């Protein structure tokens, strides 16, 4: 890949930055495509953010018992993928745990500590609340109040998948999409993209072509890593990377794998219908490939 052909574009959305790198000589054309992609990310944020009044997720979180609402096809697709991840990870990936977020972070995003009484109340709300996400139509119903949906663990990867659909109509493009630097999606008709897996003391490069890579770490996510309604204090590893065919699924799996021991990761890998590669940075800083655990 020629550095002289690389075009880089950046925008802020979803509380992070999105980047698109094109391997193409026409900067004007690439700029127009990037602008189109970033407008789509802004549209998705207006649907998926739990903080934006009027978004699909905001409206779902404000449903009363017995109420139903129609939602966008994009939100419906993302919710169904999140449900699939929840089943795969035995509930460790849980978009219904938004009620715990105010217990670990304040409005400015700073880490906080909450008392056991607050955690007990939030766990009761999580256990009692129930939404029905209808599989056959873009509609959500509330059977019992208490749940607060949060797509933070999958939304950025899903946004990259939507951008990819826009750009895939142009079959002469090589591009690398990035959400916050932690979730990547690479496409190329002719070349791959070299990306770095950097831990605290070790690191190496891998080639991505027509696949995704997502990473999660306690360093950047520890303030909101929650395991089944309890703040996670046990650390099996510092960081995890997941490489696979879909950015949204890699995004969600990397978060869930951060909480799992190797036996639990093995069980998830054995149930997947697609190939993935998993690396971990151990508590001592060593990086190991765990794909060999696949059954």
FENGI-V330074 format. One record per residue. N is the residue number from 1. RES is the residue in one letter. PSI is psi in degrees with one decimal (NA if undefined). OMEGA is omega in radians with two decimals (* if undefined). Layout:
# FENGI-V330074
n;res;psi;omega
N;RES;PSI;OMEGA
N;RES;PSI;OMEGA
This chain:
# FENGI-V330074
n;res;psi;omega
1;X;126.0;-3.11
2;X;130.9;3.10
3;X;-30.1;-3.12
4;X;-18.1;3.13
5;X;-5.4;-3.06
6;X;126.4;3.12
7;X;127.4;-3.08
8;X;134.3;3.12
9;X;145.7;-3.02
10;X;145.6;3.08
11;X;156.8;3.13
12;X;129.9;3.10
13;X;159.5;3.09
14;X;37.9;3.11
15;X;27.6;3.09
16;X;-169.1;3.07
17;X;142.8;3.05
18;X;138.4;3.10
19;X;146.5;3.00
20;X;125.2;3.04
21;X;124.4;3.08
22;X;142.7;2.93
23;X;85.1;-3.01
24;X;142.5;-3.07
25;X;-18.6;-3.02
26;X;95.4;-3.09
27;X;-35.8;-3.13
28;X;-44.2;3.13
29;X;-44.1;3.14
30;X;-38.3;3.13
31;X;-38.9;3.12
32;X;-41.1;3.12
33;X;-38.5;3.11
34;X;-42.0;3.12
35;X;-39.9;3.09
36;X;-43.6;-3.13
37;X;-42.7;-3.11
38;X;-33.5;3.05
39;X;-36.0;3.12
40;X;-37.7;3.09
41;X;-42.3;3.11
42;X;-39.1;3.10
43;X;-43.4;3.12
44;X;-40.3;3.11
45;X;-37.3;3.14
46;X;-14.4;3.09
47;X;-35.7;-2.92
48;X;-15.3;-3.08
49;X;133.5;3.09
50;X;-9.4;-3.11
51;X;-21.7;-3.07
52;X;118.3;3.10
53;X;132.3;-3.14
54;X;-11.8;3.08
55;X;161.5;3.10
56;X;-45.8;-3.10
57;X;-39.4;3.09
58;X;-43.9;-3.13
59;X;-38.8;3.09
60;X;-46.2;-3.09
61;X;-16.0;3.13
62;X;12.4;3.08
63;X;144.6;3.02
64;X;160.6;-3.14
65;X;129.5;3.13
66;X;-8.4;-3.12
67;X;153.8;3.06
68;X;150.2;3.06
69;X;150.8;2.97
70;X;145.7;-3.12
71;X;170.1;-3.14
72;X;157.6;3.08
73;X;-35.1;-3.13
74;X;-46.0;3.12
75;X;-40.5;3.12
76;X;-45.3;3.13
77;X;-43.7;-3.13
78;X;-41.0;3.12
79;X;-40.5;3.13
80;X;-38.4;3.08
81;X;-39.8;3.12
82;X;-38.8;3.08
83;X;-40.7;3.10
84;X;-43.2;3.11
85;X;-37.4;3.11
86;X;-41.4;3.10
87;X;-45.3;-3.12
88;X;-35.0;-3.02
89;X;16.3;3.14
90;X;39.6;3.05
91;X;-2.5;3.13
92;X;-32.8;2.97
93;X;112.8;-2.96
94;X;102.1;3.11
95;X;-6.9;3.10
96;X;8.4;-3.07
97;X;20.3;3.13
98;X;-21.9;3.13
99;X;-15.9;3.12
100;X;-18.7;-3.04
101;X;-42.0;3.13
102;X;-12.1;3.14
103;X;-16.0;-3.09
104;X;-14.9;3.13
105;X;142.0;3.05
106;X;-175.7;-3.09
107;X;-19.3;3.12
108;X;2.1;3.13
109;X;7.3;3.14
110;X;146.6;3.13
111;X;138.1;3.08
112;X;165.6;3.07
113;X;132.0;-3.13
114;X;159.1;-3.10
115;X;163.9;-3.10
116;X;-33.1;3.12
117;X;-39.7;3.12
118;X;-39.6;3.11
119;X;-40.4;3.14
120;X;-43.3;3.12
121;X;-43.5;-3.14
122;X;-39.2;3.11
123;X;-38.5;3.12
124;X;-41.2;3.09
125;X;-43.2;-3.13
126;X;-40.4;-3.11
127;X;-34.6;-3.06
128;X;-28.1;-3.08
129;X;147.8;3.14
130;X;122.1;2.96
131;X;148.9;2.97
132;X;117.1;3.05
133;X;104.9;-3.03
134;X;127.1;-3.09
135;X;-29.7;-3.01
136;X;-4.3;-3.13
137;X;152.8;-3.12
138;X;79.0;-3.07
139;X;144.3;3.10
140;X;135.8;3.12
141;X;148.0;3.12
142;X;116.5;3.07
143;X;-31.4;3.12
144;X;136.3;-3.10
145;X;157.4;3.09
146;X;-32.8;-3.14
147;X;145.2;2.98
148;X;110.4;-3.11
149;X;142.1;3.10
150;X;117.4;-3.10
151;X;18.7;-3.09
152;X;-25.5;-3.11
153;X;-4.4;-3.09
154;X;-19.5;-3.00
155;X;-39.2;-3.11
156;X;-41.8;3.08
157;X;-39.0;3.09
158;X;-40.1;3.11
159;X;-39.5;3.11
160;X;-37.0;3.10
161;X;-40.0;3.14
162;X;-41.8;3.07
163;X;-43.0;-3.12
164;X;-37.6;3.11
165;X;-37.6;3.12
166;X;-45.0;-3.03
167;X;-19.1;-3.06
168;X;-14.2;3.09
169;X;-17.4;-3.13
170;X;100.4;-2.96
171;X;5.2;3.11
172;X;14.2;-3.03
173;X;141.1;2.86
174;X;129.4;-3.13
175;X;154.4;3.08
176;X;122.0;3.12
177;X;140.8;-3.11
178;X;135.0;3.02
179;X;103.0;3.13
180;X;8.0;-3.10
181;X;-7.9;-3.09
182;X;-19.9;3.07
183;X;126.0;-3.07
184;X;149.8;3.02
185;X;122.9;-3.08
186;X;135.2;3.04
187;X;143.7;3.13
188;X;128.7;3.05
189;X;-17.7;-3.07
190;X;-21.0;-3.02
191;X;160.7;3.08
192;X;171.7;3.13
193;X;130.8;3.12
194;X;123.5;3.14
195;X;157.7;-3.08
196;X;138.4;2.94
197;X;104.1;-3.02
198;X;117.6;3.05
199;X;-164.0;-3.10
200;X;-38.1;-3.10
201;X;-12.1;3.13
202;X;164.8;3.08
203;X;159.1;3.08
204;X;171.0;-3.09
205;X;148.9;3.01
206;X;160.6;3.09
207;X;132.1;3.08
208;X;130.3;3.03
209;X;118.2;-3.14
210;X;43.8;3.13
211;X;174.0;-3.04
212;X;159.0;3.07
213;X;132.3;3.09
214;X;144.5;3.12
215;X;148.8;3.04
216;X;146.5;-3.14
217;X;154.6;3.05
218;X;-23.6;3.12
219;X;-41.4;-3.09
220;X;-20.0;-3.04
221;X;-1.7;-3.02
222;X;-29.6;-3.10
223;X;-16.4;3.12
224;X;23.7;3.05
225;X;117.1;-3.07
226;X;129.7;-3.13
227;X;107.2;3.07
228;X;45.2;3.03
229;X;10.9;3.11
230;X;140.4;3.06
231;X;131.3;-3.06
232;X;121.0;3.10
233;X;-19.8;-3.13
234;X;130.1;-3.11
235;X;112.6;3.06
236;X;-18.6;-3.06
237;X;164.3;3.10
238;X;-35.0;-3.01
239;X;154.7;3.07
240;X;144.6;3.06
241;X;141.1;3.08
242;X;125.5;3.08
243;X;129.3;-3.12
244;X;-170.7;-3.01
245;X;-12.5;-3.03
246;X;126.9;-3.05
247;X;-38.0;-3.13
248;X;-44.2;3.13
249;X;-39.7;3.08
250;X;-39.9;3.11
251;X;-51.4;-3.11
252;X;-41.4;-3.13
253;X;-37.1;-3.13
254;X;-37.4;3.10
255;X;-46.2;-3.12
256;X;-41.3;-3.12
257;X;-27.5;3.11
258;X;-28.2;-3.10
259;X;-11.4;-2.97
260;X;155.2;2.93
261;X;176.5;-3.03
262;X;-33.0;3.12
263;X;-43.4;-3.14
264;X;-39.7;3.09
265;X;-41.6;3.13
266;X;-41.9;-3.13
267;X;-40.7;3.12
268;X;-46.5;-3.12
269;X;-39.5;-3.10
270;X;-21.4;-3.13
271;X;-7.7;-3.08
272;X;148.1;3.10
273;X;6.4;-3.14
274;X;160.1;-3.10
275;X;137.1;3.02
276;X;161.3;2.98
277;X;138.4;-3.10
278;X;128.0;3.02
279;X;149.8;3.03
280;X;146.6;2.94
281;X;114.9;-3.09
282;X;172.0;-3.12
283;X;-20.2;3.09
284;X;-0.8;3.10
285;X;-1.3;3.13
286;X;144.2;-3.14
287;X;126.7;-3.09
288;X;143.1;3.05
289;X;126.8;-3.07
290;X;2.4;-3.11
291;X;-25.5;3.13
292;X;-14.0;3.13
293;X;-11.0;-3.10
294;X;132.7;-3.11
295;X;NA;*
